[in-house]
Amino acid sequence: MEIITHPHPTLKYKSKPVVRINAELKVIVNEMFDLMYEAKGVGLAANQVNLPLRLFVSNPSGVKGEGEEFVFINPVISKGTGNEVADEGCLSLPGVYGPVNRSRAIHVEAFNLDGQVISVDMDDFMARVVQHETDHLDGVMFTDRMVEHSLQAIQDEIEEFEIEYRAKLADGLIPDEQAVHEELAEWEAKFCK
Ligand code: ZN
């Protein structure tokens, strides 16, 4: 398992609800936490490790053994209130940051790794993390939510990732979009049906 970067097609993919929480899924979630800590992130969505599953992991402290670990399976956000603009970054666009407008407070319903319902109100930083990660599950990157003039300021940095991706594709070093989608279908058959 590894973190994929823009413009990998799975980052544009709308993930499918998880219907099966089993030992294999728990292993996947543990690996996602390890990758997130290694990369010094505070959240990581399944799309970012090339899995088409509606789940993400988060620890707002970003440090293993500190703070609190959350697993959100099939999250649904409601009751967004207030608005706040703050800079965001993403492990799938390392080193790139830009301002994003988000709801300041939200309500979230999801399942945890024990299959229990989570129903919580969140605000500020954690609300932002949950909105950013839930966007990933819909194939939406934080850059998709940036206003045009902010996006222009980081366009060159984003393009560098695109140039590198296309070069790898041309050299046959990474699977093409069709191969990626076949792989995603296999994961869906395992956890979403
Ligand atoms: Zn992200």
Residues whose N, C-alpha, C, O or C-beta is under 5 A from the ligand:
A	BS01	ZN	G89 C90 L91
